[in-house]
Amino acid sequence: MGAEDNQPDWDKMAEKFDYWLPQIAPVGEALIQALQAQPGDKVLDVASGTGEPALTLARRCPQVDVVGVDAAEGMVRVAQGKVGREGLGNLRFQVMPAEKLDFGDASFDRVLCRFGVMLFEDPQQGLCEMRRVLRPSGRAALAVWSTAETMPTLLWAYEAFKGRIPEDAYPPLLKVTSLGSVGVLDALLDRAGFSRYDIESRRFDYRFDSFESYWDTVEASDILKMQYEALPAEQRKDIRDEVARFARDFVTDDGLVIPHEYLLAVAVA
């Protein structure tokens, strides 16, 4: 396994992933707005994780039929539990990898995916499948992380662990930002067969009361569990201290405000 593939164990960390949902919520809002779902539409949310943005869409649009899929069984279990507790009759989740969508051709009016495509085992195949299940003139709304330098939190972790743990255990900065360079996502959408698309760069901020609040979320969510387990115990405080130094430039009167960039793509089948 190379460093670019060294992702967290999404299945095992499913119960803790929700710590990050408030931070990435603005991206879900942008996707829902771009999707332009109409009453009666069938919508597929690919790589739903613990249920967003499918849950928000289903709550707001009860006349839209939403299906969410994710390759990690633990994620789907958490997401489906939310459906049961809220009694949402227009939403269901299934275990399913993006590269093998178990739906017929032209089954959906809309497809969305928040921060999933770059993590697929095969991003090209996943996009081809998303295109396949879209009806003619159907719309897809996708968000992927931009370049490494515009994703500070993961870049900080990468730099802090670099040289301290084996290279194949580094945080997956290269994988997570693999579609952020100019032209990369365009080429994938072209090959997937979308008739037209528009890609724009957008910014949103992670906001925490303090660095301590941010670091508590990092540790509680187990997002760096794999890296910590590869690190000698006596060096763990060094990681926190180094990340705190990186974060100093982002401390404001309103707390810790960390800008991130992503690409929003709207594509038509």
C-alpha positions in Angstrom: 0.0 0.0 0.0 1.4 3.4 -1.0 1.1 6.5 1.0 -1.4 7.9 -1.5 -3.8 5.0 -0.7 -3.4 5.2 3.1 -6.9 6.3 4.0 -8.6 6.0 7.4 -10.6 2.8 8.0 -13.9 4.4 7.1 -15.9 1.3 8.3 -14.4 1.4 11.8 -14.5 5.2 12.2 -18.1 5.5 11.0 -19.5 6.2 14.5 -17.0 9.1 14.9 -17.2 10.7 11.4 -20.0 13.0 12.4 -17.6 15.1 14.4 -16.6 16.6 11.0 -20.1 17.1 9.6 -20.6 20.7 10.9 -17.3 21.7 9.2 -18.1 20.4 5.7 -21.8 21.2 5.8 -21.3 24.3 3.5 -20.2 22.0 0.8 -23.4 19.9 1.1 -25.4 23.1 0.8 -23.6 24.1 -2.4 -24.2 20.6 -3.9 -27.9 20.6 -3.0 -28.3 24.1 -4.6 -26.4 23.0 -7.7 -28.4 19.8 -8.0 -31.7 21.6 -8.6 -33.8 18.5 -7.6 -37.5 18.8 -8.5 -40.5 17.1 -7.0 -40.8 13.5 -8.3 -37.0 13.2 -9.0 -35.0 10.2 -8.1 -31.7 11.2 -6.6 -28.6 9.0 -5.9 -26.0 10.2 -3.3 -22.8 8.3 -3.9 -20.3 7.8 -1.1 -22.8 9.1 1.4 -20.7 8.3 4.5 -22.9 8.7 7.5 -25.7 10.2 5.5 -25.0 13.6 4.2 -26.0 15.4 2.1 -28.7 12.9 1.4 -30.4 13.4 4.7 -30.6 17.1 4.4 -32.0 16.8 0.9 -34.6 14.2 2.0 -35.8 16.4 4.9 -36.2 19.5 2.8 -37.7 17.8 -0.3 -40.2 15.1 0.8 -41.4 14.6 -2.7 -37.9 13.6 -3.9 -36.9 9.9 -3.7 -33.3 9.7 -2.4 -31.0 6.7 -2.3 -27.6 6.9 -0.7 -24.8 4.3 -1.2 -21.4 3.8 0.4 -18.8 1.1 0.2 -18.3 1.0 4.0 -20.9 -1.1 5.8 -20.3 0.9 9.0 -21.1 4.2 7.4 -24.3 2.8 5.9 -25.3 1.4 9.2 -25.0 4.8 10.9 -26.8 6.5 8.1 -29.7 4.1 8.0 -30.0 4.4 11.7 -30.7 8.1 11.3 -33.4 7.4 8.7 -35.1 5.1 11.1 -35.0 7.5 14.0 -36.4 10.3 11.9 -38.9 8.2 10.0 -37.9 9.5 6.6 -39.9 7.5 4.1 -38.2 9.0 1.0 -34.7 7.9 1.8 -32.8 4.7 2.1 -29.1 3.7 2.2 -27.3 0.7 0.8 -23.8 -0.8 0.9 -22.5 -0.4 -2.6 -19.2 0.7 -4.2 -19.3 3.6 -6.7 -17.6 1.5 -9.3 -20.3 -1.2 -9.2 -23.6 0.6 -8.9 -26.4 -2.0 -8.8 -28.9 0.1 -10.6 -30.2 -0.1 -14.2 -29.1 2.4 -16.9 -30.9 5.8 -16.7 -32.4 5.1 -13.2 -31.9 8.5 -11.7 -32.7 12.1 -12.5 -29.9 13.5 -10.3 -26.6 12.2 -8.8 -24.5 13.9 -6.2 -21.3 13.1 -4.4 -19.5 15.1 -1.7 -15.8 14.4 -1.3 -16.0 10.9 -2.6 -14.7 10.7 -6.2 -11.0 11.2 -5.3 -11.2 8.4 -2.7 -12.8 5.8 -5.1 -10.5 2.8 -5.8 -11.1 3.7 -9.5 -12.4 7.3 -9.9 -12.8 6.9 -13.6 -15.0 3.8 -13.3 -17.0 5.5 -10.5 -17.8 8.5 -12.7 -18.6 6.2 -15.6 -21.1 4.4 -13.4 -22.6 7.7 -12.2 -23.1 8.7 -15.8 -24.6 5.4 -16.7 -27.3 5.5 -14.1 -28.3 9.1 -15.0 -31.3 9.6 -17.3 -30.7 11.7 -20.5 -30.1 15.3 -19.6 -29.8 14.3 -15.9 -27.6 16.4 -13.7 -24.7 15.4 -11.5 -23.2 17.7 -8.8 -19.8 16.7 -7.4 -17.3 18.1 -4.9 -13.7 17.1 -4.7 -10.8 18.6 -2.7 -8.6 21.1 -4.5 -4.8 21.1 -4.4 -2.7 20.2 -1.4 -1.7 23.7 -0.5 -5.4 24.7 -0.3 -6.2 22.0 2.2 -4.3 23.2 5.3 -5.5 20.7 7.9 -4.4 17.6 6.0 -1.2 19.3 4.8 -0.3 20.2 8.4 -0.8 16.5 9.4 1.3 15.3 6.4 4.2 17.7 7.3 4.0 16.8 11.0 4.2 13.1 10.5 6.7 13.2 7.6 10.0 11.7 8.6 8.6 10.3 11.8 6.7 7.3 10.5 7.2 5.0 7.5 6.4 6.7 4.2 3.6 4.2 3.4 1.8 5.4 6.6 1.8 9.1 5.8 -1.6 10.9 5.8 -3.2 10.4 2.3 -2.6 14.0 1.1 -1.7 12.9 -2.4 -4.8 10.7 -2.8 -7.2 13.3 -1.2 -6.0 16.1 -3.5 -5.4 14.0 -6.6 -8.2 15.6 -8.6 -7.5 19.2 -7.6 -5.0 20.2 -10.3 -6.3 22.0 -13.4 -7.7 19.7 -16.0 -7.7 16.4 -14.1 -11.4 16.3 -13.2 -12.3 17.7 -16.6 -10.5 14.7 -18.3 -12.3 12.2 -16.1 -15.7 13.8 -16.8 -15.0 13.8 -20.6 -14.0 10.1 -20.6 -17.1 9.3 -18.5 -19.3 10.6 -21.3 -20.9 13.7 -19.8 -22.2 16.0 -22.6 -21.2 19.1 -20.8 -20.0 20.3 -17.4 -18.8 23.3 -15.4 -16.1 23.3 -12.7 -15.5 26.1 -10.4 -13.2 26.6 -7.4 -14.9 27.4 -4.1 -13.8 28.2 -0.6 -15.2 27.4 2.8 -13.8 27.6 6.4 -13.3 25.2 9.2 -14.3 27.1 12.3 -13.3 26.2 15.9 -13.4 28.1 19.1 -9.7 27.5 19.6 -6.8 25.2 18.5 -7.6 23.0 21.5 -11.1 22.5 20.2 -9.8 21.6 16.8 -7.3 19.1 18.1 -9.9 17.6 20.4 -12.0 16.9 17.2 -9.0 15.4 15.4 -8.3 13.0 18.2 -11.9 12.1 19.0 -12.7 11.3 15.4 -9.8 8.9 14.9 -9.0 10.6 11.6 -5.3 10.1 12.2 -5.5 6.8 14.1 -3.5 4.9 11.5 -0.7 7.5 11.7 -0.7 7.6 15.5 -0.4 3.8 15.7 2.7 4.0 13.6 4.3 6.6 15.8 6.3 6.0 18.9 4.2 7.0 21.9 6.8 9.5 23.2 6.5 11.5 20.0 2.7 12.0 20.0 2.9 15.4 21.8 5.4 16.5 19.2 2.8 16.1 16.5 0.3 18.2 18.3 2.8 20.9 19.0 3.9 21.1 15.4 0.4 21.3 14.1 -0.3 24.0 16.7 2.6 26.0 15.2 1.1 25.7 11.7 -2.3 26.8 13.0 -1.1 30.0 14.7 -1.5 32.0 11.5 -5.2 31.2 11.4 -6.1 32.3 14.9 -8.5 35.3 14.7 -10.7 37.2 17.1 -13.5 34.7 16.2 -11.4 31.7 17.0 -9.5 29.3 14.7 -10.6 29.9 11.1 -9.0 27.6 8.5 -9.8 28.2 4.8 -10.1 25.2 2.5 -10.8 25.1 -1.2 -12.7 22.5 -3.3 -13.9 22.1 -6.8 -17.6 22.1 -7.5 -18.5 20.3 -10.7 -22.0 20.3 -12.3 -22.3 17.9 -15.2 -25.1 16.9 -17.5 -25.5 13.4 -19.0 
